[in-house]
Amino acid sequence: MASKLLMITVFVLDLIAFALAVAAEQRRSTATIQTDSEQVYSYCVYDSDISTGFGVGAFLFLMVSQVLIIVASSCFCCGKALSPGGSRGCAVLLFIICWVTFFIAEVCLLAGSVRNAYHTKYRSSLLFNDKPVSCETVRKGVFAAGAAFIFFTSIISQFYYVSYSKARGSPGPYGGEASVGMAAYK
């Protein structure tokens, strides 16, 4: 039977990761082009950098929840074999899908956090007709995509753990010996 405490803990961690990813999307850095006091150079001025912290926090919370699920299920590589049947097949399929969605969510969160932390330091001269300054920021929707895949990972990992527990705990279709029973010869 699946551990309810583990499922609640993983749900809470995933919920926190989701909320942090949504907050990171809402608080992405924005930039404005400013000119210096002498009107010679223009440069980028960035506002708050808090979405980087939110993105990294979501990254870490999602990673902890995934590690908890994998440790609890022994990652398919340790312990006794799973009982054959639909639960085992479902657990294998959900295991693969869970890792794919987890990887996509982590890539979105990490890329968004790194890109949000990067601030261009270029400046252009107004006297020499330089190219205008390009203030690069995170594209809209990177953290939102991470939040969506956190949601998918949360649901799939819960179903994976339940089907894994079913396949781990259920006895085989036949509980007796695997060989032919023989009586003593008299």
FENKAWO-V386684 format. One record per residue. N is the residue number from 1. BURIAL is 1 if it has 9 or more other C-alpha atoms within 8 Angstrom, else 0. Layout:
BEGIN
n & burial
N & BURIAL
N & BURIAL
END
This chain:
BEGIN
n & burial
1 & 0
2 & 0
3 & 0
4 & 0
5 & 0
6 & 1
7 & 1
8 & 0
9 & 1
10 & 1
11 & 1
12 & 0
13 & 1
14 & 1
15 & 0
16 & 1
17 & 1
18 & 1
19 & 1
20 & 1
21 & 1
22 & 1
23 & 1
24 & 1
25 & 1
26 & 0
27 & 1
28 & 1
29 & 1
30 & 0
31 & 1
32 & 0
33 & 1
34 & 0
35 & 1
36 & 1
37 & 0
38 & 0
39 & 0
40 & 1
41 & 1
42 & 1
43 & 1
44 & 1
45 & 0
46 & 1
47 & 0
48 & 1
49 & 1
50 & 1
51 & 1
52 & 1
53 & 1
54 & 1
55 & 1
56 & 1
57 & 1
58 & 1
59 & 1
60 & 1
61 & 1
62 & 1
63 & 0
64 & 1
65 & 1
66 & 1
67 & 0
68 & 1
69 & 1
70 & 1
71 & 0
72 & 0
73 & 1
74 & 1
75 & 0
76 & 0
77 & 0
78 & 0
79 & 0
80 & 0
81 & 0
82 & 0
83 & 1
84 & 1
85 & 0
86 & 0
87 & 1
88 & 1
89 & 1
90 & 1
91 & 1
92 & 0
93 & 0
94 & 1
95 & 1
96 & 0
97 & 1
98 & 1
99 & 1
100 & 0
101 & 1
102 & 1
103 & 0
104 & 1
105 & 1
106 & 1
107 & 1
108 & 1
109 & 1
110 & 1
111 & 0
112 & 1
113 & 1
114 & 1
115 & 1
116 & 1
117 & 0
118 & 0
119 & 1
120 & 0
121 & 0
122 & 0
123 & 1
124 & 1
125 & 1
126 & 1
127 & 0
128 & 0
129 & 0
130 & 0
131 & 0
132 & 0
133 & 1
134 & 0
135 & 1
136 & 0
137 & 1
138 & 1
139 & 0
140 & 0
141 & 0
142 & 1
143 & 1
144 & 1
145 & 1
146 & 1
147 & 1
148 & 1
149 & 1
150 & 1
151 & 1
152 & 1
153 & 1
154 & 1
155 & 0
156 & 1
157 & 1
158 & 1
159 & 1
160 & 1
161 & 1
162 & 1
163 & 1
164 & 1
165 & 1
166 & 1
167 & 1
168 & 1
169 & 0
170 & 0
171 & 0
172 & 0
173 & 0
174 & 0
175 & 0
176 & 0
177 & 0
178 & 0
179 & 0
180 & 0
181 & 0
182 & 0
183 & 0
184 & 0
185 & 0
186 & 0
END
